[in-house]
């Protein structure tokens, strides 16, 4: 029997930012990969803004060693603001202020060892408490007319329970993602019957991949705290998610927009082009630059 879950509002979001960023070395030798800029703001800020537009109020970073810069980025920078003010750089000052997280709303906790995404999310258990929450992976940028998490919150208000965003991937690439099993892929909101982390193409139950945006009920922590290892010997978020199926509503939705895998160099470069083309200040120049490479 499924529990009767009412859609309690989602106000807290977890951002796992402990990863090493090896695919961007040496750029990420001394700088967190989440600080790599896409257009005029670091990856992490794009994702924090997506969450903010969905009504998220509390931001929980799961950090690790050498990630202090992330905290710094969202802080109030008195000297910088005073300089911009003195120089009447109002637009820039506005941009800087937009990048702040207000007092009492940024929480940072460490994942001491890289034990897997499931373990990273578990590190937020005490801060989340008994509330629904979102998880956003900053490697993936979601670009659409409306924030992806906002689209999800709108659906969640009707469905309650757990909800993930999915998108189609080529069958040859199922071994890079969490993949869902669902009976009817034509539905706008698809009940999830199963989840597998990085299945080989021949064994994948579908080609619908989990894109790194999740809304969960706090019962997820009961399964994460078993610390069971799965694919790649890591404590997988996907495995704990799979255990919620049948106990609580668990749905998947396609979001309206495009995702950019900024954990890969080509995806990161494409994101910079896409965000550059939608920035009115530089769109024209970016178009001119692209013509030279056509
Ligand atoms: C993680 C998740 C996977 C998901 C992917 C999305 O994998 O474990 O289920 O599909 O993010 O980017 P990772 O990319 O950390 O290996």
Boltz pocket constraint, residues with backbone or C-beta under 6 A from the ligand:
constraints:
  - pocket:
      binder: B
      contacts: [[A, 117], [A, 137], [A, 139], [A, 140], [A, 176], [A, 177], [A, 178], [A, 179], [A, 197], [A, 209], [A, 210], [A, 211], [A, 212], [A, 237], [A, 238]]
      max_distance: 6.0
